Amino acid sequence: MIKGLAITPPVLGRISIGRVVEKNGIRLPKKDDQFTITSQIQEKDGWVLHPMDEELRKDAPNSKLRTIPVRMLFNLADLNLRAEYTMFDRKSGRPMCVGNGDTCKRLTQSGVQSLPCPGPTLCEFGKGGLCKPYGRLNVKVGDDDDLGTFIFRTTGYNSIRTLSARLSYYQAVSGGLLAYMPLELKLRAKSTTQSHRTPIYYVDLVIKEGVSLQEAVAEAREKARQVKEEGVDQAALDAAAAKGFGNALFEYDEDEINQVVEEFYPAAAAEDSLGNNSVVSRLRKNLDSKKQVPI
């Protein structure tokens, strides 16, 4: 295995609740009130829809895709959803600091160092919105590929908090059989004072419609028994995944860099935040002058 390269689940496509639109010559993210499933191919007009999008949309009310039937690839919740506080270089899209609220791995002039992580609101290094919670959820959609997944990326607190809770709860109640639970992604809406009473959308994970929790657990147990008899070693798959994720200091894909910048750091905000007094600019100066990056 090549060291320094994060081995992540094979990705067949993307799941999003928004899209990128062009305004005054600048490409900006725009939120949506439905899911969109795209392939990994991007053309001048945007991402090409995956055939699964059309298939699922046929049965969706008003053709708005607000639920997606899914299965998890792994039994361990943290392997399906990796969520961390992350500060990206807004020009390159590469992670510069990744933490969990306790400790972080940060790029300094001496290389990558382990440092305390106080979280985005208390961290001098990542203040001003430079550091965000960043989650990657890999799910199986359809039966065409046993190990292929679709990825949902988000910096939304609501989606990350809800998905983390659901995954850990379903892992617990199923007795560690999360990969066999019949689930579906569900788009929910809420309004807050910060949203000026307008709806904001986030992603939830629930038991498949029409199936009770007890029935879902029973189905998971039966499916796990059947798969084990057929020779599939789910525990070994989870172990291989954990080893692959830990094979690099940071989990990122070169192909993902442009998507990160485009989706999470709009061009106008990036231009404004990359001034001479920005944290990123200070970091670059510190790296050039061989000074220690301040915490």
N, C-alpha and C positions, 0 to 999 in steps of 0.2 A: 504494500500500500504506500503511495506517495505521501510523504510527510508534508504537513503544512497545507494540505488540501482537504477541506471538509467534504466528507462523503455523505451526501444528502439523498433523500428519496427521489427516484426518477420522477420528473414533472412532465405531465402530458398537456397541461394547460393552466390557466389562471381563473380564479373566481374573484370578482370585484363587486363593490356596491357604488361604483362611480366610473367616470371616464375622464379622459383628458381632452379638453377643447382648446381651440386656438382663439385668442382674443388680442387684437391689436398686435399681431405678430408674435405673441407670447403664448406658449402652451401651458395651460393651467388645469389643475384637477377640478372636477365638478362632481359633487355628490349626486347620488341617484336614489330612487325609492324601490329599487329592485336589484336582483343579482344579474350579473352578466358573466357568462362562461366563455372565455376566449382561448384560442390556440396560442402557440408560442411564436406565431408569425405576425409581424407588424408591417403594415403598409402605410402609404402616405395619409390615408384617411383614418388610421387607427389600427387597433388590434383586430385580426380576423376572428370571427366567431367560431367556436368549436362546434362540431355537429351535435354535441350533447346539449348545447344551449337551445337549439331549435327543437330537439326531441322533447326536452322537459317543458318547454314553453307551450307546446301543443295543449297540454292539460291544465295549464295555469290560468286562473281567472283573469280575464281581460288581457291575456298573454303577458302578464307581469309575473316574472319569475321571483317568487318570494320564499320558496322552500326548495331545498335540494336534498334528495335522499343520499345519504353517505354512509360509509363504513370507515372505521379507523384502521390504519395499517399496523399499528402497534398496540400492545396491551398496556404499556406504560404511558400515562397521560403526558408527561414531559417530553416524550419523544415525538408525539403527534403535534404538540404546540410548544414551540420554543419562544419564550417571551423574556425580553431583557430591556433595560434602559440602554439606549444606543445613541451615540453622537456620530454622525456621518460628516465627512468632508463634503460640503455641498457642491463642490465643483467636480470631484472625482467620484463621489458616491460611495467611497470606501469607508468602513467603520474606523473611527479613531479612538473610541472609548466605549467599552461594553461592560455594564455592571448589573448587579441584582439588588441594589439597595443596601448591600453590606460591603462587598468588595467589587473591584472592577479591574479589567485589563485595559491599560491605556498606552497609546503610542507616545513615547517620549524620545528625546534625542539619544537615549541609551538603548532604545529598542522598546519592546513591550514590557511594562511593569505592572505588578499587582499592587493596587492602591485602595484606600477606603472609598466606598461609594455611598454618599449621603442621599442620593436620588436627585432628580432634575431640579427640584425647587430649591434645594440647599447647596447645590454644587456650583462653585464659582466658575469652574472650567466650562460647564455646559449651560450656563444661565442664558436667558434671552431666547428660549425655545430651540437652542441648538441640540439639546439632548431630549429624546422622546422615548416613551415606551414603544417597543417594536416587536410585533408578534408575527410568527410564521406558522400557519396551520396547514398541514398536509392531510388530505382526505382522499378516499377512494370513491369515485363516482362511476357507476356502471360496472359491468363485469368483463370488459374487453381486455383488461390488463391486471393481473393479480397483484403486481407490485408497483404499478404506475399510479401516480397521484395527481391531484389538482391542488394548487397552492393558493391560499388566501393570505395576503399580507395586510397588516393594519398597524397604525399608530394610535388607534382609538382606545382610550381607557375602558369604555363600556364594553367593547367587543372582547378585549383581552381579559378583563375581569370576569365576564360572564362565561367565556369559553374555558378559562382556567378552572373555574368552579365546577362547571358541568362535567368536564373531563375527569377531574379528580373524584367527583361524586359517583359517576358511572363506573369508574374503575373500582371504587370501593364496593358499591352495591352488587356488582357482578362477580365479585370475588377475583378480580384481576383478569377478567375476560373482556376487556374493553374492545378489542379488535373484532369481536363477534356480535356486538350489540347493534340492533337495527336502529339507526339514528337518522336525523335530518338537520341540515342547517336551516335556520329560520330567521328571516329578517324582522326585526322589531323596531318600533319607533318610540321616542319619548321626547318631551320638551322640558327645558330647564330655563332658569333666569339667564344663564349665559348664552343660551341659544335664542334669546328674545322671544320665547314661547313658540318658536317655529320648530317643527319636528326634526330630530336628528335620528339617524338610523344606525343600528348596530346589529351584530350577528350573534345569534344564540344557537345552542345545540340541544335538541330535544329528542325524545323517543319518537320513532316514526309514527305518524298519525294513524290512529286506529289500533294501536298496540299499547297495552298497559305496561307498566314497569315490570310487574311480575312475569308477564308473557315475554317481555324482551329478555329478561334474565334467563328464563327457561330456554328460550331460543338460543341464547348465547352458549349455555351449557351444552346443549345438544350439538350445536355447530362445532364447538371446541372438541367435543368427544369424537365427532365424525372426522374432523380434519386431522386429529392426532392419529386415529386409526389408519388414515390414508398416508401417513408418514411425514406430514408437515410439522416442523418443529418451530412453533411460534416463539418460544423462549429464546432459541438460538437467533431468530430474526431480530428480536429486540436487542439482544446482546451485540449483534453485528452493527445495528443502527447506532447504538450508544458509542461503540468504538469509532464508527465513522464520523459522528458529530464531534467527537473529542480529538480528531486527528489534526485539527487546525486551531489556532488561537482565536480566530473569528470565523463565524459562519457567513460566508458571502460567496456569490457566484459572479464572475466577471460579466456574464450576460445580464445579471440583475442590476448592475450599477446604474445604467441609464434609467431603468424603471424606478429605482429608488429616488433618484434626483427628480425625475419628472412627476412622480406620484405624490411624494411627501415634501418636496421643497420647491414650490412654484418659482418660476424664474424671477418674478418681480421681488419676492421675498428674499430670494438668494442674492440678488444684486444688492439689495438694501443691507443685508446682514453681513456681506463680505467686505465691508468698509475697513479702513485702517485700524479701527478700534475693536473689530470683532475678535471673538475668541479664536476663530480659525486663523485669522491673520497673525494674532499674537503667537499662536502655536508655530506657525511657519517661521516667524522671525526667531523664535526660541530654538527651533530645530537648526536653523542656519547658523545661529551664534553659539550653539552647543550649550545653551543655558538650560537649567532644569525647568520643566513645565510646571507652573504653580498649580496646586490642588484647589 
